[in-house]
Amino acid sequence: MKYFLTCILFIVCFEMFSQETTKQDVKVGLVLSGGGAKGLAHIGVLKVIDSLDVKIDYVAGTSMGAIIGALYASGYSGKELDSIFHEIDFDNLINDELPRASKAFYERSNSEKYAITLPFEKFKIKLPSALSRGQNTFSLFSRLTLHVNEIKDFSKLPVPFFCIATNVETGAQVILDKGNLTQSILASGALPSLFQPVTIDDQILIDGGVVNNYPVDELRSKGMDVIIGVDVQDPLSLREDLTSALDVLSQINNFRTINDMKLKVKKTDIYIKPDIKDYNVVSFNEGAKIIQNGRQAAYSKMDFLRELPKRETIQTPPKFKITTRDSITINNVVVTGIEKYTRAYVLGKLKIKNGQKISYEAFNKGINNLVATNNFDSFEYELKRDEDNDGFILNTKVKETAISTFLKLGIHYDDLYKSAALLNITKKSWLFDNDVTSLDIVLGDHVRYNFEYYIDKGFYWSIGLKSRYHQFNKNINAQLILNDVEIEGTGLNKVDAELEDQTNQIYLQTLIKKYFAFSMGAEHKRLEIKTETLASNNQSNEFVFEKTDYLSVFGGLKLDTYDNKYFPKRGVYFNGDLHMYLYASDFNAEFKNFSIAKADMGYAFSVSNKLAFNLQTSGGFKLGDKNTRPLDFALGGFGNNLINNFIPFLGYDFISLTGNSYVKAFASVDYEFLRKQHILLEGNWANIEDDIFETGEWLTLPDYRGYAIGYGLDSFIGPIQVKYSYSPEQRQGIWYFNVGFWF
């Protein structure tokens, strides 16, 4: 009966319109509600509307409804929107995850150690305003709406449009129908606690669903005669579904919305309610099913939709298709909002120079580079076509973060340093606007510290200071600390020794070809190695092998595009280093100048989403005097960030194989059988002894081999890894354990 009365009412409406106007003059509005991932059902509805050639004269939306509505209004069809949203990685979008390569080398090494980062101002911990800045979302929708980005009046879009946001200071509704389209839809969808607020015209705006999740009255006021409404909001939950505090809070928030909808449904001529009760606001992984449910809901209204006016063929602006081959010429860059940071700093991170033609992919990487510094709460931009020359003017607006001090925490366990807890204080703009100061204090079985200070000059030479202190106890190969005569006299192959290393550096660093970091500087190293194994009753409790201060100069070249430090699936890696040791203190009375050169490189690639390979090779040699042995190469163990010339080598314990030159090859197969869970098969092969590049030993079959099978979990505290390794030469197995980021 209700269906029959609705049909009669709909027919009467059209009869009334036909008395004064033709059917084609009837204005049809489309209102799309918010609902997070459930809003993907709008796409299914739009696909049906397009298949019937229904003429839409105005679109209004809130939150996800605003996002999909804006794209539809800018000229995308429902079918195109389906393709777009199937390709989006919503995890990266929501979490604001940036490619690892976006971070500068010092930022990368500094950030890949901590499980928790908290703002820390005036000795008080401050929680961030939201989980995500929404930068990835801004970049995505800026790209998708580039073809209409110069249209500032949304009523001039191919289909007129407006959306709703909430003024977080007053609680008032804000209608966004002019300005920057991307910024407007992000404000409408800025879900509190998930996305940070968006500032427009000095108003701080959040999700429009807080005040009006279904703007049917505002759309009717635009002169619409018939309104199609798509509602993807949650109904009130039953008592058995209210199982948590979050469920209760959501229920309370829905009281007003549900009550409002009782009236708003009556104001909607064609009301479409997809069946999406089994999904929630973050069910993006169920997007295909949600879109299909939207189509089914629209099919149930086919009789009404067929009666609506048909659209005429209209010319819409060509949509900007992005491929790796697309390029843009940026004639000028306008930067506003900077105070502490310089224009050169911003351009250096963007890697853009005026008049330069770059691929859109490179342009997007530059934006990621700037955002990855975490020096800006937001980075908004527009590409405006240059009226005088072929190309674009890039207008940017940055908002510098007010937080300059951070407290960072981490935990770790491995077979060398044992258990450790990491406390870090990072301070930005301490002495200069572009500087970063970081101090690590490591507490546990072996107390350590690491201090870094870096002045980032962008395109120009940057300046850095480093100081670190490491210590550990280990059975080490006696050849690293004793000469042949001493080994023969003592009969020792291994010595239980304590090693302490303090290294201080000052260096300059710049980029070469945008991707290679070239550095050069001076280093002071204090190295002490001692043991109680050789102590006698006539001596102190310790026997000192080494207690020397070394001075050296160094140069390095580094490239690192691995997508993940611990479980890479793609990218290349190169790290070359040359140290020239010029001075040693009196303990090393026989010191003569020598140099150590080393390099390692790697290539990771995937053959599927789950299966990846990583191939690496490395080598090193000593030039000049060969008598100073404690800085020779030492192979063995498993891990990252090992100090001096200690090289990981599966199948052997740490510091088991020594020599003043070596070559090594490594290969791994990584199968990600579940998300962030990996099965690893690995092998490494090496030759190491004195002067292998002179004797030709580096070209022979490997003397040392090691193989391993392991499990790895890429967790928020860092990699958790268990490996069993075996060496054919030793005919015994070794277990390796690691928990947390290496530091």
PAMIDREN-599452 format. One record per residue: residue in one letter; x, y negated, z negated of N, C-alpha, C in turn. Coordinates in steps of 0.1 Angstrom, whole numbers, plus 5000, padded with zeros to 4 digits. Each point is the difference from the previous one (the first is absolute). Example, Ala and Ser with C-alpha at 12.3 -4.5 7.8 and 13.67 -1.06 7.14 Angstrom:
2
a513250574922499149885000500949885000 s499649895007500949895000499249894992 
***
This chain:
743
m500850125000499249885000500949875000 k501050014992500949884999500749985013 y500450115007500749995013499049945010 f498750045000499049955009499849854998 l499949964988499849854997501149925004 t501350054999501149935004500049985015 c499650115007500049985015498949905004 i498950004993498949905004500549864997 l500749984989500649874996501049955010 f500850105005501149965009499449965014 i498950075004499449975013499349874999 v499349974989499349874998501049895000 c501250024994501049895001500449975014 f500250105008500449975014498849945008 e498850044997498949945006499949854997 m500349964988500049864996501049925007 f501350075001501049935007499749985015 s499350105006499849995014499049895004 q499249954990499149905003500749875004 e501249984995500749875003501350025007 t500550125000501350035006500150145005 t501050025009500250135005500750094990 k500050135002500750094991501449985000 q500749965011501449985001500549884991 d499049914997500449884992499950034985 v499650124996499950044986501550014995 k500249934988501450004994500150124990 v501050085002500250124992501349984992 g499850014987501249994991500350144994 l501350024997500550124994500749974987 v499550064989500649984987500650134995 l501350004996500850124996500449984985 s499650094992500449994986501450054997 g500549974988501250054995499950144994 g501150064999500050144994501250085002 g501249925002501250075002500050105011 a500650124998500150105010498650045006 k499049994992498750035005499549915011 g500649885000499749905011500450055014 l500850115000500450055013498750055008 a498950034992498850035006499549905010 h500349874997499649895009500550035015 i501150065001500650035013499050105008 g499650104993499050095006498849945004 v499549904992498849935004500249915013 l501249945000500349915011500250085013 k500450124999500250095012498650025006 v499050024992498650035004499549875006 i500249894993499549875005500649975014 d501350035002500649975013499450105011 s499850124996499550105010498649965005 l499349924992498649955004500149865006 d501249945001500249875005499249894993 v499850024987499349914992500849874999 k499349885002500649874999500049964985 i501249974995500249954987500449855001 d499249914994500349865001500849944988 y500050074989500849954988500350134992 v501249994994500450104991500449944986 a499550064990500449964986500550124992 g501049984991500550114993500649964987 t500250104991500749984988500950124998 s501349974996501050104997500350085012 m499850144999500350085012499149975011 g498749954997499149965010500549875007 a500849924993500649885006501150045010 i500850104996501150045008499650065013 i499050094999499650075012499149905008 g499249924993499249905008500949905007 a501149954994500849915007500750055012 l500450134999500650065012499050025011 y498850044996498950025010499749865007 a499949904991499749865005501149955009 s501350044998501149955008500150085014 g499150105002500050065013500250155001 y500450064988500250145000498750085001 s499950115007498850085000500050104989 g498950064997500050104989500950125003 k500150045013500950105004501549964998 e500349885003501449954997500350004985 l499049964993500249994985500250144994 d499350105006500250144996501550045002 s500549975012501450045003501049934991 i499749874997500949924992500150064986 f498950024994499950054986500550144998 h499950085011500650134999501550005000 e500649905005501549995001500649934988 i499249944991500549924989500450104988 d501249984995500450074988499649914988 f498850044994499449924989500850004988 d500850114997500950004988501049895001 n500749995012501049895001499349865000 l498850005006499349875000499749954986 i499450084992499549964987501249994991 n501050095000501149994991501049905004 d499849945011501049905005501450065002 e500150135004501250065002500749945012 l501349974999500749945011501150115004 p500450005012501150095004501249974992 r500750114997501249994992501049905006 a500150015014501049915007499749854999 s498849974995499749864999500849934989 k500550074990500749944989501549985004 a500549894996501549985002500750114992 f501350025003500750114994500149994985 y500349874995500249994986498650014993 e498949965007498750014994499650155000 r500450075010499650145001500750084989 s501349984998500750084990499549964986 n499649874999499549954987498750064996 s499150025011498650034997499850154999 e500950085006499850155001500650074987 k499849944989500550064988498949994989 y498949935002499149974989498650065002 a499550064990498650055000499049904998 i500349904991499049904996500749865001 t499349915006500449865001498949914995 l500349914990499049924993500649855000 p499149915003500449864998500349974985 f501049924998500549984986500549864999 e499149914995500249864998500049964986 k500949924995500149954987499850124989 f500850115004500050114991498650074998 k499249985009498750065000499750085013 i499550124999499750085012498649955005 k500049975013498849965006499650105011 l498750055000499650095010499749935013 p500250065012499749935012498549985002 s499749905008498649965002499250115008 a500850085008499350105008501050105004 l499650125004500950105004500649975014 s499349925008500549985013499949855004 r501049955007499949865005499249995012 g499750115007499250005012500849965012 q501350004999500849955012499950105012 n500050134998499850095011498749985007 t499049974991498649985005500049875009 f500649904995500149875007500750025013 s501150075001500750025012499250085010 l499350104995499250085009498949925007 f499249934992498949925005500449885008 s501249944997500549895008500350055014 r500650125001500350065013498750035007 l499050064994498750045006499249885005 t500249884993499249885004500849905006 l501250035005500849915007499349935012 h499250075007499349955012499049894996 v499649994987499149894997500549924988 n501350004998500649944988499949855001 e499849945011499949865002498649954999 i499150084998498649974998499749974985 k499949884996499849964986498650004995 d499149985010498550004997499550145003 f499650084990499750145003498750015008 s499249895001498850015008500449995015 k501349985003500550005014500650135004 l500050104991500550135004499150065010 p500550115007499150065010498650044994 v500050044987498750004993500249924987 p499149904998500249924988500050084987 f500849954990500250084988500249914988 f499750064988500449944988500150114989 c500749974989500150104990500049934986 i499850084990499849954986501250034991 a500549914992501050024990499549944987 t500750024989499749954987501149914995 n499649884995501049914994500250064985 v501250054998500250074987500049904988 e500249875003500049904989498649964996 t499150005009498649954997499050115001 g500350115007499050115002499149965011 a500249905008499149955010500350085013 q498950015008500150065013500649905010 v500950055008500749925011499750065013 i499449935009499850045014501249965008 l500650105006501249985009499650015014 d499949885007499650005014500949925009 k501149954993501049925008501450034994 g501149975008501350024995500850115006 n500850074993500750115004499250134998 l499750075011499150115000500650124991 t501350025002500750114992499949974985 q500449884997500049954986498650014994 s499049975007498650004995499550144997 i500350105009499550134998500850074988 l501349964999500750054988499549954987 a499649875000499449944988498750084997 s499250025010498750074998500250144994 g501150075004500350134996501050024989 a500349894993501150004989499450064988 l499950134999499450074989500849974987 p499549954990500749974988500850124995 s501249974996501050094995500750095010 l499450015012500650075011500849915009 f499349895005500749905008500049874992 q501149935002500149874993499149895007 p499549904992499149905006500749935012 v499149945008500449935012499749854998 t500949915002499749864998499749935014 i498849945001499549935012499449874995 d500549895006499649874997500049974985 d501150044993500249994986499050074992 q499350105005499150084993500650144999 i500050064988500550134998498950105001 l500150095011498850085004500350154998 i498950074996500150144999498850065008 d499950134998499050085007498649944999 g499349985012498749945000498950094994 g500350134999499050084994499749974986 v500949924993499749974986498749914999 v499849925010498849915000498950035010 n500450065012499150025010500550115010 n499650124998500650115008499150035012 y499049925002499150025012499349875004 p500749915007499649875002498949995011 v498850064997498949995010499449875000 d499849934989499449875000500849905008 e501350004998500949915006500050025015 l499950135004499950035015498749955006 r498950024992498749965005500049855003 s500749924991500049865001500749955013 k500850095007500649975012499150005012 g498750024997499050005011499750145006 m500450104992499850145005498550044999 d499450065010498750055000499850144995 v501050085004500050144996501450034993 i500050074989501250034993500250154999 i501150055005500450144997500950004988 g499850084990500850014988500650144998 v501250004997500750134997500549994986 d499450094991500350004986500850124996 v501249984995500950114996500349994985 q499149944993500349984985499550134993 d500750024988499650114991498749984994 p499250104998498850004992500550014985 l499149984991500350024986500350154997 s501050034992500350144997499150064990 l499950135000499250074990501050034988 r499450044989500750014987501150115002 e499850105007501050115002501249955008 d499949895007501149955008500849894992 l499549964989500749894992500950074990 t501150045005501050084992501249934996 s500249875003501249934996499649854998 a500949934994499849864997499949925013 l500850055011499949935013498650025006 d499550124998498650035005499049904994 v500149984987499149924993500149855004 l501349965002500249865004499449985014 s500250105009499549995014498549994999 q499450084992498550004998499549864996 i500749944990499649874995500149905011 n501150015008500249905011498950025011 n499550125001499050035011498649964996 f499749974987498749964996499549885009 r500849895000499549885008499950035014 t500950075006500050035014498850085004 i499750114993498950085003498749934999 n499949914989498749924998499949905012 d501149945004499949915011499550075013 m500550125002499650075012498650045001 k499350014989498550025000499349905008 l500549874999499449895007500549995014 k501450025002500649985012499650115011 v499750124995499550105010498849955007 k499149944992498749955006500249895010 k501249934999500349895009500750055013 t500350135000500750065011499150075010 d500049975012499050055010500450155004 i501350035002500450135002501050044990 y499650074990500950034989500650145002 i501450015000500750125002500850034988 k499750124994500750044988500650145002 p501350005004500750135002500150084988 d500050135002500150104988501550024997 i500549924991501450014996500250014985 k499050064994500150014985501150094996 d500650095008501150094997501349935001 y500149875004501349935002500149884990 n501249954998500249894992500749895008 v500449894993500549895006501450025006 v500750114996501350035005500150135008 s498950055005500050125007500449985015 f501149935002500449975014500450135007 n500450104993500450135006498850075006 e498849964996498850065005499349915010 g500849915006499549905009499250055012 a500450115006499350055012498650054996 k499950064988498750054996499149884996 i500649894994499249894996499549935013 i500849985010499649945013498950085006 q500150135000499050095006498649984992 n500149994987498849984992499349865004 g500949905003499449885004499350015014 r500550085009499450025012498650074998 q500050104992498750084997499049914994 a500449914991499049904994499549915011 a500849955009499649925011499050075010 y500350135002499250085009498550004995 s499950004987498750014994499149885002 k500749895005499349875003500049975015 m500250115008500249975014498749945006 d498850044996498849945006500049854998 f500449954988500049864998501149935008 l501250065000501149945006499849985015 r499350105006499750005015499249885004 e499249954990499149895003500649865000 l501350004995500749874999500549955013 p500249875001500549955013501450065004 k500250015013501250065005501049885002 r501350044998501049905002500449995014 e500449885004500549975013501550035001 t500550025011501550025001500749874997 i500850004990500749874996501550025001 q500649895002501550015001500549974986 t500850094994500649984987501549985002 p500749934992501449985001500750145000 p501050025008500750135001500750034986 k499850124996500650044987501550025002 f500749974990501550015000500450144998 k500450075010500450144999501550004996 i500350074990501450004994500650145004 t501149995007500950125002501449964996 t500950095000501449974997500649925011 r499449995012500649935011499549855000 d498949984993499549865000501049914993 s500149885006500949904994499349865000 i500549924991499549864999501249914999 t499849885006501149904998499549904990 i500849974990499749914989500949885002 n499349895005500849875003500349924987 n499250024990500349924988499450074988 v500649984988499550064988499749894990 v498849984996499749904990499850074986 v500749964990500050064987499449904990 t499050034993499449924990499950084987 g500049934989499950064987501250034992 i501249995007501350034993500449894991 e500550044989500649904990501450054996 k500150124994501350054996500850065011 y499350065010500750065011500149915012 t501050025008500349925012499350055012 r499949925010499550045013500950105006 a501349984999501050105005499850144994 y499750004987499850124993498850085006 v498949925002498850075006500350055014 l500649915008500350055014501050115000 g500950004991501050114999499350134997 k499050004992499350124997499150045011 l499349915007499250025011500850055012 k501349965000500950035012499549945012 i499649874999499449935012500849875002 k500349975012500649875004499149945011 n499949874999499249925010500350045014 g499050025008500150035014500450155003 q499950084990500550145001498850095004 k500250095009499050095005500350134992 i499050054993500150124992498850095002 s500250134998498850095000499149974988 y498750035002499149984989500450104989 e500550115003500550094989501149944992 a500949935007501149934993499549894991 f499049935006499349894993499450054987 n499350115001499450064988501050054990 k501150055005501150044990500649884993 g500149895007500549884994499149954988 i498750015002499049974990500250094988 n500150135003500350104989501249964992 n501149965007501249974994499849884990 l499349905004499749894991499250044988 v498950075002499150054990500750094990 a500950085005500750104992500949944989 t500449875002500849934990499349994987 n498650005000499249984988500249864994 n500449915009500249864995498749925003 f499150065007498849925004498750084997 d499149934994498750074997499250025013 s500249915009499250025013500849945011 f499950055012500649945012498950015011 e499449885003499049995010500649945013 y499550045011500649955012498950005012 e500349925009499249995013500949985012 l499750085010500749985013499149915009 k500549885002499249905008500749985013 r499350015011500549995013500649865002 d501249995005500749875002499449945013 e499549884998499349935011501149955010 d501249974996501049955008500950105007 n500150124994500950105006499350144998 d500550095008499550135000500550074987 g499150054992500450064987499149954989 f500550024987499249974989500749914990 i499349934992500549934988499550084988 l501050044992499750084988499849904988 n498749994995499749924989499950094987 t500949984991500050084988499749924987 k499450074991499849944987500350104989 v501049974991500450094990499649954986 k499850094991499749974986501150074992 e500949924995501150064992499550054987 t500550124996499550064988500549924988 a499249984990500349924989500850084990 i500050135001500750104991501450015006 s501049984991501450015005500850104992 t499450064989500650104992499250134999 f500750115001499350135000500750104991 l499250074993500550114992499750135008 k501150085001499950135008500550114992 l499350125002500350124992500250125009 g500850094995500250125008500550114991 i499850135004500650114992500750095010 h500950094995500750085009500750124992 y500150115007500850114995500750075012 d501350034999500750075010501150084993 d500750095007501050094994501349934997 l500249875005501349934997499849904988 y499149915002499849904990499150044989 k499250115002499150054990498849904999 s499450004988498849914998500349864999 a499149915005500349865000498749925001 a499949894993498949915001500649865005 l499349945009500549885007499149884996 l500749904995499349874997500749895009 n499249935007500549905010499349874997 i500849895001499449865001500549945013 t499049965008500349935013499549864999 k500949915003499749855000500249945014 k499049945006500249935012500149854998 s500849945009500249855000500549964986 w501150074996500649974987500949885001 l501050015009500949895002499849925013 f499550075010499749945013498650065005 d499449925009498750045004499950145006 n501050045008500050125007500750124993 d500249994987500850104994499150114993 v500650114997499450114992501150054990 t499650014988500950064989499350124994 s500850114999499450124995501050074991 l499550044988500850074990499350134996 d500750125003499650134995500750044988 i499350044990500650074988499450145000 v500950105000499750145001500350064986 l499050054993500250064987499750155002 g500850084993499850155000501350074996 d500250115007501250084997501349925003 h499949925010501249925004499549855003 v500449914991499649865001500749945012 r499349935008500549935012499349875002 y500649925009499449875004500349975014 n499149925006500249955014499549865001 f500949905004499649865001500249965015 e499049935005500149955014499549865001 y500749925007499649865003500149975015 y499049955006500049995015499449875004 i500749925008499449885006499750025014 d498850015004499550035013500049885009 k500850005010500149885009499350025014 g499250115001499350035013501050035011 f500049925010500850025012501549984997 y500349924989501349974997500750104990 w501249984997500750094991499449994986 s499650114995499550014986501250044991 i499849974987501050024990499550094989 g500950104996499550094990501150034989 l499550044988500950044990499450134994 k500950104997499650124994500950044989 s499550064990500850064989499250124995 r500750114998499450134996500950074991 y499450084991500850094991499350135000 h500850115003499550145000500950084991 q499450114994500850094993499350145000 f500750114999499550134999501050104996 n499650114995500950114997499850125009 k501150065005499850115010501250085001 n499950135003501150085004500449965015 i501249945002500349955013501350075005 n500150005013501250075006501249934995 a501050084995501249944995500849935011 q499850035012500849945011499749855001 l498849964995499749865001500849914990 i500650064990500649934989501550044997 l500350125005501450064998500750035013 n501349985000500750045012500350155000 d500650045010500250155002500950054989 v501049934996500950044989499350014987 e499149904997499350014987499050115000 i499450035011499050115001500750134998 e501250015006500750134998500550014986 g500449894994500550014986498950034990 t498849955002498950024991499250125003 g500050045013499250115004498549975000 l499749875001498649965000499449985014 n498850065002499349975013499049894998 k499350004988499049904997500349954986 v499649874998500249934988498749944995 d499650034988498949934994500349864996 a499649905009500549874998498849904999 e500349894994499149885000500549895009 l499149965009500449905010499249874997 e500849894999499349874999500549915011 d499049935007500349925011499349874999 q500849895000499449875001500549935013 t499049955008500349945013499449875001 n500749905004499549865002500349965014 q499149945007500149955014499549865002 i500649935009499549885006500150015015 y498949975007500050035014499149905008 l500250005013499249935009499350105009 q498849975004499250095008499249925011 t499950065012499249945010499450115009 l499049975008499450095009500749995014 i500250125006500550005014498950075008 k499649945011499050055009498750034992 k499849934990498750004992499950124991 y500750115002499850124993501250054992 f501249975004501250044993500449904990 a500350054988500549914989501550015000 f500749895002501450004999500549934988 s500850064992500549944987501550014999 m500549904993501550014997500249924987 g501050054992500249944987501250054993 a500049974987501150054991499550084989 e500850094994499550094990501050024989 h499650004988500850054989499350124994 k500950114998499550124995500850044988 r499450044989500750064988499650144999 l500950095002499750145000500750074989 e499350084991500650074989499550145000 i500950104999499750145000500750064988 k499450074991500650054988499450134996 t500750084992499450134996500650044986 e499350094994500550054987500650145003 t499950055012500450145003501550014998 l500849905003501450005000500649944987 a499149964991500549934988500750104991 s501049964993500850094990499949944987 n500550074990500049954986500949884999 n501049995009501049884999499549885007 q498850025007499549895008498649954994 s499549905006498749964996499050105005 n498849984997498950105005499849995015 e500649915007499749985014501350005008 f499950065011501149995010499649925012 v500749895003499549915010500750035013 f499350035011500550025013500149875008 e499149924998499949875008499449894992 k500749895000499549884993500549885008 t499549975012500649915009498949905005 d500549875002499349905007500549995014 y499050015009500349995015499449875005 l500849945009499449895008500050035015 s499049975007499950045014499149905007 v500150005013499149935009499350105009 f498849975004499250105007499149945011 g499650085009499049965010499150115002 g498749975004499050115002499049965011 l499550105006498949985010499050114997 k498749955000498950094996498849985008 l499450115004498750005007499150114993 d498849974997499150094993498649985004 t499550085009498649995004499250124996 y500550094991499350114995498649954994 d499050075003498749964994499850034986 n500850104995500050044986501450044996 k500449954989501450034996500250144996 y499050074994500250134995499450115009 f498949975007499450095009499749935014 p501149975007499949935013499350085011 k499149945007499450065012500549945013 r500549884999500549945012500949894996 g500949965010500949894997501550055002 v500949905000501450035001500749934988 y501250054997500849954989501450005003 f500749894997501549995001500549924989 n501150044994500749934989501550025002 g500749905004501450005001500749914990 d501150054994500749924990501550025001 l500749884998501550015000500449924988 h500850064991500649944988501550005001 m500649884998501549995001500449974985 y500750094994500449984986501449945000 l500049884993501249925001500849994987 y499450044989500649984987499550114990 a500850044991499650094989500849964988 s499450014988500749964987501050104997 d500749974988501350084997499850144998 f498850054996499850144997500450085013 n499649955011500450075013501349945005 a501150044993501349945003500550035014 e499550115006500550035013499149955012 f499149914996499049955010500749945012 k499550035012500449945013498749975007 n499949905009498849975007499550125008 f498750015000499350105008498649955003 s499450075010498649965004499250135002 i498749994997499150115002498949955009 a499850085011498949975010499050124999 k498849975001498950105000498849955007 a499250105006498849965006499050125000 d498849974999499050115001498849955008 m499450095008498949965008499050115000 g498749965004498950105000499049965010 y499250105004498949985009498850094996 a498949944997498850084996498949995010 f499450115003498950005010498950104996 s498849985005498950094997499550075013 v499650124999499450075011498550014998 s499549974988498649994997499849924987 n498849984996499749924988500650074987 k500250135001500550074988501450045001 l500650025011501350065002501049895005 a501149994992501049905003501450064999 f501049955008501450044999500849884997 n501150034993501049894996501450065003 l500749945009501450045003500949894996 q501150044993501049904995501450055002 t500949915001501450035000500849894993 s501150044994500849904993501550045000 g500849914997501550034999500749884995 g501350034996500849894994501450054999 f500949904999501550034999500749884993 k501250044996500849904993501249965009 l500349874999501249955008501049954990 g501350015003501049954991500450104989 d500449954989500550084989498950104996 k500550134997499150114997500050044985 n500849934992500350044986498849974991 t499349905002498849964991498950095004 r499750104991499050105003498649984995 p499849924988498749994995498949945009 l500449935010499149945010499850085012 d500650125000499850095012498650055001 f499750075010498650055003499850134991 a498850014995499650124992498650045004 l499850125005498850055004499450104989 g498650005000499350094991498849934994 g499050084997498849954993499049955009 f498949944994498949965008499649864994 g499649915009499549874995500349885010 n499749884994500249885008500749904991 n500549905006500749894993501250044991 l500750115005501150044992501249905002 i500849984990500949895000501350045007 n500849905003501450025006499850085013 n500950115001500050085012499550144996 f499050014991499450134997498950025010 i500050125007499150035010499150124997 p498750005001499250114997500350125009 f500050124995500250125008499350124994 l499050055007499250114995500850134998 g499750084990500750124998501249994990 y500449884996501149984991499649904990 d500650014988499849914989500749875004 f499649894992500649875003501550004999 i500749935009501449984999500850135000 s499650095009500650135001501050015011 l499849935011501050015011500649865002 t501350005001500749875001501049995011 g500349885004501049985010500049855004 n501149965008500049865004499349985013 s499450115006499349985012499050115001 y498949985007498950105001499149975012 v499350105005498949995009498950094995 k498749965003498950074994498849985010 a499350115002498750005007498950054991 f498849945003498850044991498850005009 a499150104997498750015008499050044990 s498849955002498850044991498850015008 v499150094996498750015005499049974989 d499149915002499149954990498650035005 y499350084992498650035004499149954989 e499249905003499149944990498750085000 f499950104992498850095001498849944993 l500149914991499049924994500549855000 r499149914998500449865000501049984989 k501249955004501149964992500650124993 q499750125004500650124995500850075011 h501350044998500850045010500750134997 i500150095010500950115000501349975008 l501150024994501349955007500950125002 l500550015012501150105004501249925004 e501150024994501249915002501350085002 g500949955007501350065001501149895002 n501250024995501149915003501350085001 w500949945008501350075004501149894999 a501250044995501049904999501450065000 n500949915004501550034998500549884991 i500850034990500549904992501450054994 e501049925002501350024993500849885004 d501350004998500949895003500350005015 d499849885006500549975014499450095010 i498750035000499550105010499949935014 f500049875001500049945013501450005006 e501050024992501450025005500350145004 t499550094992500350155003499050065010 g498949935003499050055009499050094993 e500050014987499150094993498649955001 w499849875003498649955001499350055012 l500750065010499350065012499850154998 t500450064990499950154998498650034995 l499750134999498750044994500049964985 p498949974995499949954986500650104990 d500749954990500550084989499050024989 y499149904999499050004989498649995006 r499150084995498650005004499150014988 g498849945002499050014989498649985006 y499150084994498650005005499149994988 a498849945003499149984989498550015004 i499250044992498550005001499549924988 g499049925003499549924988498649955002 y499549944990498749934999500249864996 g499349915006500149864997498649934999 l499849924990498849924999500349865000 d499449925009500349865001499049934991 s500449984987499149954990500249854998 f499249934992500149864997501349974992 i500550104993501249984992501350035008 g499750055012501150035009500050155003 p500950055008500050145004500250104988 i499250105000500250114990500450125009 q501250054998500550105009500650124992 v499850125005500650124995500650075012 k501350044999500750065011500850124995 y500050115008500950114997500950005012 s501350004997501150005011500950124998 y500650035011500950125001501149975009 s501250044995501249985009500650145003 p500250035013500550135003501550024995 e500749894999501450014995500050044985 q499149934992500050034986499250124996 r499150045009499150114998499249994987 q499549884998499249984988499149885003 g498950004992499049895002500149894990 i499549885003500049894991498649935001 w499449974989498849934999500249854999 y499349925007500149854998498649954996 f499949914991498849944995500149855001 n499049935004499949865000498649954997 v499949904992498749944997500249855000 g499249935009500149855001501049955010 f499849875002501049935009501450014995 w500950005009501450004996500549864997 f500749984989500649874997501350024992 
***
